[in-house]
Amino acid sequence: MKTMVAQWFQWFGEAMTHALGSFNDRHLQPPPIGTQPYRDTPDKRARDY
């Protein structure tokens, strides 16, 4: 029974690592795509008056 519980925890840990991603592999993720943080000075203007 104890071995069965230990195997279940091993399986559950592997499943959670697969679902959430490994903390050791976070450096391999691509940069975030979408809205970026606010910048103080814009790069280009919409209109030049």
N, C-alpha and C positions, 0 to 999 in steps of 0.2 A: 504494500500500500504506500509506504514511504517513497519507494522508487517511482511509483506511478505519479505521485504528487510532484516529485522533483522533475520528472520528464515533462509534466504539464507546464510547470514554471519555465522550463527551458524552451518549450514550444511557444508559450505565450510571450516570452522575451524576444524570441526571434521574430514572431509575428509583429510585435510592436516596433521593433527596429526596422522591419521592412515597411511598415505603414507610415511611421513618423520620420524615418531617415536616421542614419547613424550620426551621433554628435561628432565623431571623428572625421566624417566626410563633408562637413559643412563648408569647408574651404573649396570644395569642388563644384559648388553650386554656381550657376550663372548669375550675373548681376540682376537686380530687380528691373523689370520692364514696367513702364506706366508713368504715372505722375511722380515727379521727383521733388525733393524738398525745396522750400522757398529760397530764392537767391535775392540778395539785396539789390543788385544792379542787373537789369535785364540785358541780354545779349543783343537783341535787335528790337527796333521799335516798329509799331504798326504803321504809323504815318510820320512823315518828315514835313512839318510845317515851317 
